[in-house]
Amino acid sequence: MHHPASYYQQLLAKYLDGKCTPEESEALRQWLDTKESRRTALQAMQEEFERSMTEPAIVPESMSNRVETRLLQEISKNKVVPIYSLRRRKWMVAAAVMTGVVVAAGFYMYTAHRAQPAVVKHIASVADIKPGSDKAILTLADGTQVTLDSAGNQVIVQGGTKVKQQNGQLLYETDGRTTQAETYNTLNVPRGGQFKLVLPDGSTVWLNAASSLRYPTAFTGSTRTVEIQGQAYFEVAQNSNKPFIVKAESTTIQVLGTGFDIMSYADEKEQRTTLVEGAVKVKAGAIEKYLKPGQQVALDNETGVATVQDADVQGVIAWKTGFFEFDNVSLPTILRQLGRWYDLDIVNKFAYSNSRLGGRISRNLPLSEILPMLKSAGADFTLNGRTLIITPSSK
């Protein structure tokens, strides 16, 4: 039986209170698998959020837990998108259930006074631009370039090392007997791409969009040294006799068998090194910082000041697991990430306010489903080819 959207909106509130019958739960589950459900589901949670703002401060946190456990876990039976607060004060909703996958569809604007929900509207001038994919260009030591993607399978022999492209990753295998001088390859991941690499020592590197890694085809020296531009996540194979060293601009990171993320884009204000597990030493000029798991070194690219701070590790590495995650960030920060992933040039014709945004969304969404979530910042978006123009909102 067909029901109006308002019926399912009421059913959603009833479900969150645990009062749905099995038949009603099944009807709601089927409706949430349809495209038309997204806006209504989000609207229901936005209205519940607005009501919560007039109640004691403890309500938003308890409410977010209720939504997370009862809506996302039980209805989707798929990957759960976490829900949490912005600076402990504002509930940030992130829920839209699509066919076979859960994605976030909620952005909230953070201000000094109160969070305002984003208004999700269709933007007619924005055509669908697909998200990024597994792709890269491998430049060999002799200058030869090899195009890589998720479908390619090939083997390249370099001295005593075999380079295998298979299953969307690049794998280096060495015979362990090579005495050749170190030669270097470079893996360049363009905007709109990502790629996984297994180095000759067994260390694994995930490269984000607009990033590159320069590394030897075999680690024959006293150290294992690589150079990174952009963003990468490392899982380093332990070898106490041969330290693993990562160079990023003026920063050197010495690794002791660990998992960590480094973000070193030229257009970002800070370079950030975040430790997930193990131990690293970060050196920038005369500054030396040791990190514990869960900590981050933020190096200001203008002043050279380095600060050790606690990090939201899951937020930092969300890109590696297929998500964007923003917590109390400005619109320009978000647009820089979208520009890399969707291969966009950004033209700013908008004087940004002090508004801050938060949200967690899938990197698998087309651009046309992401931009409406940013309307709360008071901007309009127009796409001309792959140039995204930002102007003040006309409404």
ROKOLDO-775741 format. One record per residue (C-alpha): residue number from 1; residue in three letters; x, y, z. Coordinates in pm, 1 decimal. Example, Ala and Ser with C-alpha at 12.3 -4.5 7.8 and 13.67 -1.06 7.14 Angstrom:
% residues 2
(site 1, 'ALA', (1230.0, -450.0, 780.0)),
(site 2, 'SER', (1367.0, -106.0, 714.0)),
This chain:
% residues 395
(site 1, 'MET', (0.0, 0.0, 0.0)),
(site 2, 'HIS', (132.5, 343.9, -92.2)),
(site 3, 'HIS', (150.2, 601.1, 186.8)),
(site 4, 'PRO', (248.8, 969.1, 177.1)),
(site 5, 'ALA', (593.5, 1066.9, 298.2)),
(site 6, 'SER', (443.8, 1212.4, 616.9)),
(site 7, 'TYR', (326.9, 864.6, 716.1)),
(site 8, 'TYR', (680.1, 728.0, 700.6)),
(site 9, 'GLN', (812.3, 1032.1, 883.0)),
(site 10, 'GLN', (576.0, 951.0, 1171.4)),
(site 11, 'LEU', (671.3, 584.6, 1142.8)),
(site 12, 'LEU', (1039.0, 676.2, 1171.0)),
(site 13, 'ALA', (977.1, 866.1, 1496.8)),
(site 14, 'LYS', (776.7, 569.0, 1624.0)),
(site 15, 'TYR', (1057.9, 331.3, 1530.2)),
(site 16, 'LEU', (1314.6, 538.8, 1716.2)),
(site 17, 'ASP', (1098.0, 506.1, 2026.3)),
(site 18, 'GLY', (1089.1, 128.0, 1984.1)),
(site 19, 'LYS', (712.9, 120.1, 1933.2)),
(site 20, 'CYS', (688.2, -16.7, 1577.7)),
(site 21, 'THR', (521.4, -350.2, 1515.0)),
(site 22, 'PRO', (718.2, -603.6, 1304.7)),
(site 23, 'GLU', (498.2, -516.3, 1006.3)),
(site 24, 'GLU', (559.5, -143.4, 1048.1)),
(site 25, 'SER', (934.0, -199.5, 1086.5)),
(site 26, 'GLU', (940.2, -396.8, 762.6)),
(site 27, 'ALA', (742.7, -128.3, 579.1)),
(site 28, 'LEU', (983.4, 136.3, 705.2)),
(site 29, 'ARG', (1282.4, -74.5, 603.9)),
(site 30, 'GLN', (1151.5, -112.2, 249.9)),
(site 31, 'TRP', (1075.8, 258.1, 221.5)),
(site 32, 'LEU', (1424.7, 352.3, 341.2)),
(site 33, 'ASP', (1564.1, 156.1, 48.0)),
(site 34, 'THR', (1400.9, 397.7, -196.0)),
(site 35, 'LYS', (1550.7, 722.4, -323.6)),
(site 36, 'GLU', (1250.5, 932.1, -220.5)),
(site 37, 'SER', (1305.3, 837.3, 143.0)),
(site 38, 'ARG', (1630.3, 1026.4, 186.6)),
(site 39, 'ARG', (1500.3, 1379.3, 227.8)),
(site 40, 'THR', (1209.4, 1279.8, 450.8)),
(site 41, 'ALA', (1428.0, 1066.5, 677.1)),
(site 42, 'LEU', (1678.8, 1344.9, 713.3)),
(site 43, 'GLN', (1404.0, 1602.3, 772.3)),
(site 44, 'ALA', (1258.7, 1391.3, 1052.5)),
(site 45, 'MET', (1592.3, 1373.5, 1229.5)),
(site 46, 'GLN', (1655.6, 1744.4, 1172.0)),
(site 47, 'GLU', (1323.1, 1829.6, 1335.1)),
(site 48, 'GLU', (1400.5, 1602.6, 1627.2)),
(site 49, 'PHE', (1735.6, 1778.4, 1657.6)),
(site 50, 'GLU', (1566.2, 2118.3, 1659.9)),
(site 51, 'ARG', (1330.6, 2005.0, 1936.0)),
(site 52, 'SER', (1625.9, 1880.4, 2137.1)),
(site 53, 'MET', (1787.8, 2224.6, 2136.2)),
(site 54, 'THR', (1516.2, 2353.9, 2371.5)),
(site 55, 'GLU', (1577.4, 2070.1, 2617.5)),
(site 56, 'PRO', (1864.6, 2010.6, 2863.9)),
(site 57, 'ALA', (2209.9, 1970.2, 2707.8)),
(site 58, 'ILE', (2225.7, 1597.6, 2784.1)),
(site 59, 'VAL', (1944.7, 1523.3, 2538.5)),
(site 60, 'PRO', (2134.8, 1561.3, 2208.8)),
(site 61, 'GLU', (2399.1, 1304.5, 2312.6)),
(site 62, 'SER', (2146.8, 1048.5, 2429.3)),
(site 63, 'MET', (1937.8, 1111.7, 2121.7)),
(site 64, 'SER', (2231.9, 1059.4, 1888.6)),
(site 65, 'ASN', (2302.1, 725.5, 2056.0)),
(site 66, 'ARG', (1940.0, 625.9, 2007.1)),
(site 67, 'VAL', (1945.5, 716.3, 1638.3)),
(site 68, 'GLU', (2274.6, 538.2, 1582.7)),
(site 69, 'THR', (2177.7, 211.1, 1743.9)),
(site 70, 'ARG', (1813.7, 190.9, 1642.9)),
(site 71, 'LEU', (1810.3, 342.2, 1295.4)),
(site 72, 'LEU', (2146.8, 274.9, 1137.7)),
(site 73, 'GLN', (2246.9, -57.6, 1294.2)),
(site 74, 'GLU', (1910.8, -229.4, 1285.8)),
(site 75, 'ILE', (1760.2, -95.8, 964.0)),
(site 76, 'SER', (2060.5, -94.4, 733.2)),
(site 77, 'LYS', (2232.0, -418.0, 845.9)),
(site 78, 'ASN', (2531.2, -264.3, 671.7)),
(site 79, 'LYS', (2817.1, -37.5, 757.8)),
(site 80, 'VAL', (2721.9, 213.3, 1026.1)),
(site 81, 'VAL', (2797.5, 580.9, 992.1)),
(site 82, 'PRO', (2878.1, 713.0, 1342.4)),
(site 83, 'ILE', (2691.4, 1006.3, 1490.7)),
(site 84, 'TYR', (2860.2, 1240.7, 1731.1)),
(site 85, 'SER', (2861.3, 1600.8, 1849.0)),
(site 86, 'LEU', (3047.2, 1907.6, 1730.6)),
(site 87, 'ARG', (3262.0, 2037.5, 2015.0)),
(site 88, 'ARG', (3044.5, 1839.4, 2260.0)),
(site 89, 'ARG', (2752.3, 2076.2, 2208.6)),
(site 90, 'LYS', (2584.2, 2012.1, 1879.1)),
(site 91, 'TRP', (2434.9, 1690.4, 1759.9)),
(site 92, 'MET', (2541.7, 1607.9, 1405.3)),
(site 93, 'VAL', (2305.2, 1380.9, 1219.7)),
(site 94, 'ALA', (2446.5, 1159.1, 945.8)),
(site 95, 'ALA', (2197.4, 915.3, 807.0)),
(site 96, 'ALA', (2060.9, 819.8, 469.2)),
(site 97, 'VAL', (1995.6, 459.3, 383.0)),
(site 98, 'MET', (2042.9, 378.0, 16.7)),
(site 99, 'THR', (2003.3, 44.8, -157.7)),
(site 100, 'GLY', (2271.7, -185.4, -21.6)),
(site 101, 'VAL', (2484.0, 84.1, 142.5)),
(site 102, 'VAL', (2465.8, 338.4, 422.9)),
(site 103, 'VAL', (2593.1, 688.2, 351.0)),
(site 104, 'ALA', (2585.7, 1009.0, 548.2)),
(site 105, 'ALA', (2356.0, 1279.8, 421.6)),
(site 106, 'GLY', (2358.1, 1526.9, 708.7)),
(site 107, 'PHE', (2565.7, 1839.6, 748.6)),
(site 108, 'TYR', (2512.2, 2082.2, 1031.2)),
(site 109, 'MET', (2643.9, 2432.9, 1052.5)),
(site 110, 'TYR', (2824.0, 2524.0, 1373.8)),
(site 111, 'THR', (2807.0, 2881.6, 1503.9)),
(site 112, 'ALA', (2886.1, 3040.9, 1835.5)),
(site 113, 'HIS', (2516.2, 3040.2, 1921.9)),
(site 114, 'ARG', (2341.0, 2743.8, 1770.0)),
(site 115, 'ALA', (2362.9, 2481.7, 1499.7)),
(site 116, 'GLN', (2136.2, 2522.8, 1198.1)),
(site 117, 'PRO', (2040.3, 2223.5, 984.6)),
(site 118, 'ALA', (2141.4, 2221.4, 621.4)),
(site 119, 'VAL', (1860.8, 2259.9, 372.0)),
(site 120, 'VAL', (1893.6, 1988.4, 111.6)),
(site 121, 'LYS', (1775.8, 2117.8, -223.9)),
(site 122, 'HIS', (1828.9, 2011.6, -582.0)),
(site 123, 'ILE', (2086.1, 2221.5, -765.5)),
(site 124, 'ALA', (1985.0, 2213.3, -1129.5)),
(site 125, 'SER', (2311.4, 2359.6, -1257.9)),
(site 126, 'VAL', (2521.4, 2077.5, -1115.6)),
(site 127, 'ALA', (2552.1, 1770.7, -1335.7)),
(site 128, 'ASP', (2662.8, 1437.2, -1199.3)),
(site 129, 'ILE', (3037.8, 1403.5, -1160.0)),
(site 130, 'LYS', (3143.0, 1060.5, -1049.7)),
(site 131, 'PRO', (3366.2, 1011.0, -745.9)),
(site 132, 'GLY', (3731.2, 915.7, -770.3)),
(site 133, 'SER', (3860.3, 565.6, -836.9)),
(site 134, 'ASP', (4175.3, 351.6, -822.8)),
(site 135, 'LYS', (4417.9, 509.4, -1069.1)),
(site 136, 'ALA', (4777.3, 628.1, -1078.3)),
(site 137, 'ILE', (5079.0, 680.4, -1300.8)),
(site 138, 'LEU', (5398.2, 488.2, -1222.2)),
(site 139, 'THR', (5718.5, 657.1, -1337.0)),
(site 140, 'LEU', (6007.5, 411.0, -1353.9)),
(site 141, 'ALA', (6370.0, 497.2, -1282.8)),
(site 142, 'ASP', (6441.9, 527.3, -1656.6)),
(site 143, 'GLY', (6156.9, 775.3, -1706.7)),
(site 144, 'THR', (5909.3, 526.3, -1855.3)),
(site 145, 'GLN', (5550.9, 594.8, -1745.9)),
(site 146, 'VAL', (5292.9, 322.1, -1684.9)),
(site 147, 'THR', (4922.2, 399.5, -1641.8)),
(site 148, 'LEU', (4756.5, 204.8, -1360.3)),
(site 149, 'ASP', (4391.7, 145.7, -1276.2)),
(site 150, 'SER', (4174.5, -101.3, -1088.4)),
(site 151, 'ALA', (4142.6, -337.2, -1386.3)),
(site 152, 'GLY', (4504.4, -364.3, -1499.3)),
(site 153, 'ASN', (4725.3, -669.1, -1447.2)),
(site 154, 'GLN', (5091.5, -664.6, -1548.6)),
(site 155, 'VAL', (5444.6, -746.5, -1431.0)),
(site 156, 'ILE', (5747.9, -518.5, -1468.8)),
(site 157, 'VAL', (6099.5, -645.6, -1393.3)),
(site 158, 'GLN', (6354.3, -399.6, -1252.5)),
(site 159, 'GLY', (6681.8, -571.9, -1166.0)),
(site 160, 'GLY', (6608.4, -818.0, -888.3)),
(site 161, 'THR', (6265.8, -670.3, -825.7)),
(site 162, 'LYS', (5931.1, -762.8, -980.1)),
(site 163, 'VAL', (5660.6, -496.7, -988.5)),
(site 164, 'LYS', (5314.4, -650.1, -1008.6)),
(site 165, 'GLN', (4996.3, -459.3, -1076.7)),
(site 166, 'GLN', (4698.5, -665.5, -965.6)),
(site 167, 'ASN', (4360.4, -615.5, -799.7)),
(site 168, 'GLY', (4390.0, -235.9, -787.7)),
(site 169, 'GLN', (4726.7, -225.6, -614.4)),
(site 170, 'LEU', (5097.8, -223.0, -692.2)),
(site 171, 'LEU', (5311.2, -494.0, -530.6)),
(site 172, 'TYR', (5691.4, -503.3, -518.1)),
(site 173, 'GLU', (5867.0, -836.3, -475.5)),
(site 174, 'THR', (6243.8, -860.1, -439.0)),
(site 175, 'ASP', (6457.9, -1174.9, -458.6)),
(site 176, 'GLY', (6654.5, -1055.6, -155.4)),
(site 177, 'ARG', (6986.2, -1102.4, -331.4)),
(site 178, 'THR', (7013.0, -775.6, -518.2)),
(site 179, 'THR', (7331.2, -571.0, -469.5)),
(site 180, 'GLN', (7237.1, -302.8, -721.6)),
(site 181, 'ALA', (7247.1, 64.6, -631.6)),
(site 182, 'GLU', (6913.2, 206.8, -522.0)),
(site 183, 'THR', (6698.3, 322.6, -811.1)),
(site 184, 'TYR', (6379.2, 515.5, -753.9)),
(site 185, 'ASN', (6026.4, 488.5, -886.5)),
(site 186, 'THR', (5754.0, 747.7, -834.1)),
(site 187, 'LEU', (5384.5, 671.6, -798.3)),
(site 188, 'ASN', (5165.7, 972.6, -884.7)),
(site 189, 'VAL', (4797.4, 963.6, -794.1)),
(site 190, 'PRO', (4604.9, 1236.3, -978.8)),
(site 191, 'ARG', (4304.6, 1429.2, -856.8)),
(site 192, 'GLY', (4008.9, 1194.7, -868.3)),
(site 193, 'GLY', (4223.7, 893.5, -778.3)),
(site 194, 'GLN', (4361.4, 676.6, -500.0)),
(site 195, 'PHE', (4595.5, 378.2, -500.1)),
(site 196, 'LYS', (4748.5, 113.4, -275.9)),
(site 197, 'LEU', (5115.8, 18.3, -286.9)),
(site 198, 'VAL', (5313.0, -262.2, -120.2)),
(site 199, 'LEU', (5680.0, -164.1, -96.1)),
(site 200, 'PRO', (5975.9, -406.5, -134.7)),
(site 201, 'ASP', (6004.1, -448.6, 244.8)),
(site 202, 'GLY', (5636.2, -542.6, 279.9)),
(site 203, 'SER', (5523.3, -201.4, 408.5)),
(site 204, 'THR', (5184.8, -92.9, 271.4)),
(site 205, 'VAL', (5098.4, 261.2, 161.7)),
(site 206, 'TRP', (4755.6, 399.6, 70.7)),
(site 207, 'LEU', (4783.5, 717.7, -137.3)),
(site 208, 'ASN', (4500.4, 971.9, -142.4)),
(site 209, 'ALA', (4406.2, 1192.1, -438.2)),
(site 210, 'ALA', (4661.6, 1447.1, -567.5)),
(site 211, 'SER', (4950.1, 1267.9, -395.0)),
(site 212, 'SER', (5280.6, 1112.6, -492.8)),
(site 213, 'LEU', (5536.6, 879.4, -338.4)),
(site 214, 'ARG', (5900.6, 845.2, -442.5)),
(site 215, 'TYR', (6066.9, 524.8, -321.5)),
(site 216, 'PRO', (6349.0, 281.4, -409.7)),
(site 217, 'THR', (6278.4, -37.7, -603.2)),
(site 218, 'ALA', (6478.5, -221.6, -334.9)),
(site 219, 'PHE', (6588.5, -102.5, 9.1)),
(site 220, 'THR', (6961.5, -169.4, -17.5)),
(site 221, 'GLY', (7090.8, 112.1, 204.4)),
(site 222, 'SER', (7107.5, 150.7, 581.8)),
(site 223, 'THR', (6761.3, 308.9, 594.2)),
(site 224, 'ARG', (6427.5, 269.0, 415.9)),
(site 225, 'THR', (6362.6, 622.3, 295.1)),
(site 226, 'VAL', (6062.8, 742.2, 93.2)),
(site 227, 'GLU', (5933.5, 1087.5, -0.2)),
(site 228, 'ILE', (5567.1, 1190.0, 9.1)),
(site 229, 'GLN', (5363.9, 1478.0, -126.0)),
(site 230, 'GLY', (4992.9, 1498.7, -50.4)),
(site 231, 'GLN', (4836.5, 1243.4, 183.1)),
(site 232, 'ALA', (4916.5, 882.7, 259.1)),
(site 233, 'TYR', (4853.3, 620.7, 523.7)),
(site 234, 'PHE', (5144.4, 389.2, 607.9)),
(site 235, 'GLU', (5154.9, 46.5, 768.2)),
(site 236, 'VAL', (5526.6, -8.3, 812.1)),
(site 237, 'ALA', (5689.5, -352.6, 831.1)),
(site 238, 'GLN', (5913.2, -379.3, 1135.4)),
(site 239, 'ASN', (6290.1, -394.4, 1086.6)),
(site 240, 'SER', (6488.7, -258.2, 1380.6)),
(site 241, 'ASN', (6812.0, -277.8, 1180.7)),
(site 242, 'LYS', (6684.7, -55.2, 900.7)),
(site 243, 'PRO', (6477.1, 246.1, 1012.9)),
(site 244, 'PHE', (6185.7, 354.6, 793.0)),
(site 245, 'ILE', (6200.7, 726.1, 718.9)),
(site 246, 'VAL', (5938.7, 941.7, 546.9)),
(site 247, 'LYS', (6030.8, 1283.3, 410.4)),
(site 248, 'ALA', (5757.7, 1541.8, 349.7)),
(site 249, 'GLU', (5873.4, 1891.3, 250.6)),
(site 250, 'SER', (6085.3, 2009.2, 546.5)),
(site 251, 'THR', (5965.4, 1732.6, 777.9)),
(site 252, 'THR', (6127.0, 1396.1, 846.0)),
(site 253, 'ILE', (5939.2, 1115.4, 1019.0)),
(site 254, 'GLN', (6129.8, 821.3, 1164.5)),
(site 255, 'VAL', (5911.5, 515.6, 1207.3)),
(site 256, 'LEU', (5947.8, 220.5, 1441.8)),
(site 257, 'GLY', (5701.3, -30.2, 1291.3)),
(site 258, 'THR', (5369.2, 148.1, 1297.8)),
(site 259, 'GLY', (5052.5, 276.4, 1134.4)),
(site 260, 'PHE', (5026.3, 650.6, 1072.2)),
(site 261, 'ASP', (4878.9, 912.5, 840.4)),
(site 262, 'ILE', (5058.7, 1211.9, 694.9)),
(site 263, 'MET', (4879.8, 1499.2, 523.5)),
(site 264, 'SER', (5117.8, 1733.7, 342.1)),
(site 265, 'TYR', (4931.9, 1924.1, 70.5)),
(site 266, 'ALA', (5082.5, 2250.0, -50.4)),
(site 267, 'ASP', (4744.7, 2428.9, -35.8)),
(site 268, 'GLU', (4672.7, 2337.5, 326.9)),
(site 269, 'LYS', (4763.3, 2564.7, 618.1)),
(site 270, 'GLU', (4910.8, 2279.6, 820.3)),
(site 271, 'GLN', (5101.5, 1961.9, 763.9)),
(site 272, 'ARG', (4970.6, 1691.5, 996.3)),
(site 273, 'THR', (5119.0, 1361.1, 1106.3)),
(site 274, 'THR', (4879.1, 1139.0, 1301.9)),
(site 275, 'LEU', (4986.9, 822.3, 1480.5)),
(site 276, 'VAL', (4742.5, 530.6, 1485.7)),
(site 277, 'GLU', (4966.4, 270.2, 1647.5)),
(site 278, 'GLY', (5334.6, 217.5, 1727.4)),
(site 279, 'ALA', (5572.3, 511.4, 1761.1)),
(site 280, 'VAL', (5716.9, 784.1, 1541.4)),
(site 281, 'LYS', (5956.8, 1073.7, 1578.7)),
(site 282, 'VAL', (5869.1, 1384.8, 1375.9)),
(site 283, 'LYS', (6149.5, 1630.8, 1299.7)),
(site 284, 'ALA', (6100.0, 1968.4, 1133.1)),
(site 285, 'GLY', (6411.8, 2186.2, 1140.4)),
(site 286, 'ALA', (6524.8, 2209.9, 1501.7)),
(site 287, 'ILE', (6190.2, 2078.6, 1627.6)),
(site 288, 'GLU', (6159.1, 1716.0, 1736.7)),
(site 289, 'LYS', (5834.0, 1564.1, 1854.3)),
(site 290, 'TYR', (5761.9, 1208.5, 1968.9)),
(site 291, 'LEU', (5408.6, 1079.2, 1925.4)),
(site 292, 'LYS', (5198.7, 829.8, 2113.6)),
(site 293, 'PRO', (4905.2, 649.4, 1947.3)),
(site 294, 'GLY', (4614.3, 890.3, 1910.0)),
(site 295, 'GLN', (4838.1, 1196.8, 1893.6)),
(site 296, 'GLN', (4907.6, 1431.7, 1603.9)),
(site 297, 'VAL', (5178.4, 1681.6, 1515.9)),
(site 298, 'ALA', (5035.9, 1987.1, 1341.5)),
(site 299, 'LEU', (5305.6, 2194.4, 1169.8)),
(site 300, 'ASP', (5201.8, 2544.7, 1062.3)),
(site 301, 'ASN', (5339.4, 2590.5, 710.9)),
(site 302, 'GLU', (5372.4, 2967.8, 755.7)),
(site 303, 'THR', (5519.0, 3003.6, 1103.4)),
(site 304, 'GLY', (5695.4, 2668.0, 1131.8)),
(site 305, 'VAL', (5541.2, 2615.2, 1476.1)),
(site 306, 'ALA', (5471.2, 2250.4, 1556.0)),
(site 307, 'THR', (5206.7, 2147.2, 1807.9)),
(site 308, 'VAL', (5134.4, 1804.3, 1953.9)),
(site 309, 'GLN', (4764.4, 1745.6, 2010.2)),
(site 310, 'ASP', (4512.9, 1466.7, 2055.2)),
(site 311, 'ALA', (4358.0, 1355.3, 1727.3)),
(site 312, 'ASP', (4031.9, 1205.7, 1612.5)),
(site 313, 'VAL', (4210.3, 911.8, 1450.5)),
(site 314, 'GLN', (3904.8, 764.4, 1281.5)),
(site 315, 'GLY', (3823.3, 1103.7, 1134.4)),
(site 316, 'VAL', (4177.7, 1150.6, 1005.2)),
(site 317, 'ILE', (4186.8, 815.2, 824.6)),
(site 318, 'ALA', (3821.4, 821.7, 713.4)),
(site 319, 'TRP', (3939.1, 882.1, 354.3)),
(site 320, 'LYS', (4117.3, 545.5, 359.6)),
(site 321, 'THR', (3796.4, 365.7, 456.6)),
(site 322, 'GLY', (3579.3, 541.8, 198.8)),
(site 323, 'PHE', (3446.3, 850.5, 378.3)),
(site 324, 'PHE', (3487.8, 1223.5, 413.7)),
(site 325, 'GLU', (3466.2, 1327.8, 777.2)),
(site 326, 'PHE', (3447.5, 1690.9, 884.2)),
(site 327, 'ASP', (3426.1, 1815.3, 1241.1)),
(site 328, 'ASN', (3379.6, 2189.8, 1294.9)),
(site 329, 'VAL', (3560.9, 2290.7, 974.2)),
(site 330, 'SER', (3520.2, 2576.6, 728.0)),
(site 331, 'LEU', (3363.8, 2547.6, 384.7)),
(site 332, 'PRO', (3698.4, 2613.3, 206.1)),
(site 333, 'THR', (3853.6, 2317.6, 389.9)),
(site 334, 'ILE', (3574.0, 2090.8, 268.6)),
(site 335, 'LEU', (3594.0, 2224.3, -86.7)),
(site 336, 'ARG', (3967.7, 2154.8, -108.1)),
(site 337, 'GLN', (3903.4, 1788.9, -30.9)),
(site 338, 'LEU', (3614.2, 1768.7, -273.7)),
(site 339, 'GLY', (3830.4, 1932.4, -540.6)),
(site 340, 'ARG', (4095.2, 1662.5, -508.5)),
(site 341, 'TRP', (3854.5, 1370.1, -503.4)),
(site 342, 'TYR', (3621.8, 1488.5, -780.6)),
(site 343, 'ASP', (3898.8, 1652.4, -987.5)),
(site 344, 'LEU', (3756.0, 2004.0, -963.6)),
(site 345, 'ASP', (3900.3, 2352.3, -993.8)),
(site 346, 'ILE', (3748.9, 2577.1, -727.2)),
(site 347, 'VAL', (3664.6, 2941.9, -803.3)),
(site 348, 'ASN', (3563.2, 3141.0, -495.5)),
(site 349, 'LYS', (3330.8, 3437.2, -544.9)),
(site 350, 'PHE', (3194.0, 3416.5, -192.2)),
(site 351, 'ALA', (3315.9, 3591.4, 123.8)),
(site 352, 'TYR', (3298.9, 3303.4, 369.4)),
(site 353, 'SER', (3134.1, 3356.4, 704.2)),
(site 354, 'ASN', (3261.4, 3213.3, 1032.4)),
(site 355, 'SER', (3021.9, 2923.2, 1002.9)),
(site 356, 'ARG', (3162.9, 2578.4, 1067.2)),
(site 357, 'LEU', (3033.8, 2252.3, 923.2)),
(site 358, 'GLY', (3038.7, 1892.7, 1033.0)),
(site 359, 'GLY', (2938.7, 1563.6, 879.1)),
(site 360, 'ARG', (3043.7, 1222.1, 755.7)),
(site 361, 'ILE', (2962.2, 1121.7, 399.9)),
(site 362, 'SER', (3055.5, 843.7, 162.0)),
(site 363, 'ARG', (3323.1, 914.4, -97.5)),
(site 364, 'ASN', (3125.3, 694.8, -336.9)),
(site 365, 'LEU', (2850.9, 953.5, -389.5)),
(site 366, 'PRO', (2827.3, 1157.6, -710.4)),
(site 367, 'LEU', (2896.0, 1527.6, -668.7)),
(site 368, 'SER', (2530.4, 1617.1, -724.3)),
(site 369, 'GLU', (2437.5, 1445.9, -396.1)),
(site 370, 'ILE', (2708.7, 1613.8, -190.7)),
(site 371, 'LEU', (2680.5, 1981.9, -278.2)),
(site 372, 'PRO', (2321.8, 2024.3, -151.7)),
(site 373, 'MET', (2447.1, 1921.8, 193.1)),
(site 374, 'LEU', (2666.5, 2233.2, 201.1)),
(site 375, 'LYS', (2386.1, 2483.5, 146.9)),
(site 376, 'SER', (2381.8, 2572.9, 516.3)),
(site 377, 'ALA', (2702.3, 2770.5, 466.0)),
(site 378, 'GLY', (2502.9, 3025.4, 264.0)),
(site 379, 'ALA', (2661.7, 2946.7, -72.3)),
(site 380, 'ASP', (2538.5, 2847.1, -416.9)),
(site 381, 'PHE', (2734.3, 2615.9, -644.4)),
(site 382, 'THR', (2757.8, 2624.2, -1022.7)),
(site 383, 'LEU', (2954.3, 2373.2, -1227.1)),
(site 384, 'ASN', (3117.0, 2474.5, -1556.2)),
(site 385, 'GLY', (3291.7, 2164.4, -1690.3)),
(site 386, 'ARG', (3513.7, 2073.1, -1396.7)),
(site 387, 'THR', (3525.0, 2422.5, -1252.2)),
(site 388, 'LEU', (3309.7, 2466.3, -942.5)),
(site 389, 'ILE', (3207.0, 2827.7, -882.9)),
(site 390, 'ILE', (3096.9, 2931.5, -533.3)),
(site 391, 'THR', (2874.9, 3240.2, -497.6)),
(site 392, 'PRO', (2659.6, 3382.5, -216.4)),
(site 393, 'SER', (2325.5, 3209.6, -186.3)),
(site 394, 'SER', (2045.1, 3371.1, -381.3)),
(site 395, 'LYS', (1788.6, 3255.2, -124.0)),
